[in-house]
Amino acid sequence: MKKIKLIFLIFFCFILQNHKSAFSDDKHFHVAVGGGMAFYSVQSYGESTFTQMAPEIVAYGYYNLFQSFWLRPGIRMNYSWLQPDMPQAIRIEERDFRYLAEVGVVFDWIVVPSLSYGFGYDYRTTNFKVNAPIVSYVDDISGSEFIPFSQFQLGLGFPIFKGLILIEPYGRYTIVQNDSRYGWGYGFEVTFQVY
């Protein structure tokens, strides 16, 4: 069994050394833009969670570091509006517009694994809403604020047309300041090389 594992490891290393890259053979700076969908698992009340959906847009730059390793700085924006189930008579609604700058490293291979870290702000709008029979005269909950957040992202890209199009599913861990409801999320993005 150990010999089979050793043979597999040698074969895998051989493939790594002699692969055809997913991106173009041109090692100059590249730019890609695209969009996708992020899904955040948000803790709502007690132990229950709900999935918050957020369409997003993204722009990346690709700068060759060494052989098949590329630095990937980028910017990302998304918007979420879905709410957990709440009573109709009294509820709190939040809407989040997130924007961040990120930097990552990708490995150009048959598939394109990536690891990224991003930091930005969440512009959150909170609305306190009541309907009959409840009447509220004082509303100290509604408002808007900028909340710092960061995220770690691990992705695996599938290139099409030698990297002209990259489809990348990912897992993401989000840390929002003073809001422990966020954690692991997932999503996908599709980017197109424009330069």
Long-range contacts (C-beta under 8 A, 24 or more apart in sequence): 16-109, 19-109, 19-110, 20-110, 21-68, 21-108, 21-109, 21-163, 22-108, 22-109, 22-110, 22-111, 22-112, 22-157, 22-159, 22-162, 22-163, 22-166, 23-62, 23-70, 23-108, 23-112, 23-159, 23-162, 23-163, 24-162, 24-163, 27-64, 28-64, 29-61, 29-62, 29-63, 29-64, 29-195, 30-61, 30-62, 30-193, 30-195, 31-59, 31-60, 31-61, 31-62, 31-193, 31-194, 31-195, 32-59, 32-60, 32-62, 32-166, 32-191, 32-192, 32-193, 32-194, 33-57, 33-58, 33-59, 33-60, 33-191, 33-192, 33-194, 34-58, 34-166, 34-189, 34-190, 34-191, 34-192, 35-189, 35-190, 36-168, 36-187, 36-188, 36-189, 36-190, 37-187, 37-188, 37-189, 38-78, 38-172, 38-185, 38-186, 38-187, 39-185, 39-186, 39-187, 40-80, 40-174, 40-182, 40-185, 41-183, 41-184, 41-185, 42-84, 42-181, 42-182, 43-180, 43-181, 43-183, 44-84, 44-85, 44-181, 45-84, 48-84, 50-82, 50-84, 50-85, 51-82, 52-80, 52-82, 53-80, 53-82, 54-78, 54-79, 54-80, 54-96, 54-98, 55-79, 56-187, 56-189, 58-189, 58-191, 60-191, 62-106, 65-105, 68-107, 68-108, 68-109, 69-105, 69-106, 69-107, 69-108, 70-105, 70-106, 70-107, 70-108, 71-103, 71-104, 71-105, 72-103, 72-104, 72-105, 72-106, 72-114, 72-116, 73-101, 73-102, 73-103, 73-104, 74-101, 74-102, 74-103, 74-104, 74-116, 74-118, 75-99, 75-100, 75-101, 75-102, 76-100, 76-102, 76-118, 76-120, 88-131, 89-130, 89-131, 89-132, 89-133, 89-134, 90-129, 90-130, 90-131, 90-134, 90-136, 91-128, 91-129, 92-126, 92-127, 92-128, 92-129, 92-141, 93-126, 93-127, 93-129, 94-124, 94-125, 94-126, 94-127, 95-124, 95-125, 96-122, 96-123, 96-124, 96-125, 97-122, 97-123, 97-124, 98-122, 98-123, 98-149, 99-123, 100-149, 100-150, 100-151, 102-151, 102-153, 104-153, 106-157, 108-163, 111-156, 111-157, 111-158, 111-159, 112-156, 112-157, 112-158, 112-159, 112-163, 112-166, 112-168, 113-154, 113-155, 113-156, 113-157, 114-153, 114-154, 114-155, 114-156, 114-157, 114-168, 114-170, 115-152, 115-153, 115-154, 115-155, 116-152, 116-153, 116-154, 116-155, 117-150, 117-151, 117-152, 117-153, 118-150, 118-151, 118-153, 119-148, 119-149, 119-150, 120-148, 120-149, 120-150, 121-146, 121-147, 121-148, 121-149, 122-146, 122-147, 122-148, 122-149, 122-176, 123-147, 147-176, 147-177, 147-178, 147-179, 148-177, 149-174, 149-175, 149-176, 149-177, 149-182, 150-174, 150-175, 151-175, 163-193, 164-192, 164-193, 165-190, 165-191, 165-192, 165-193, 166-190, 166-191, 166-193
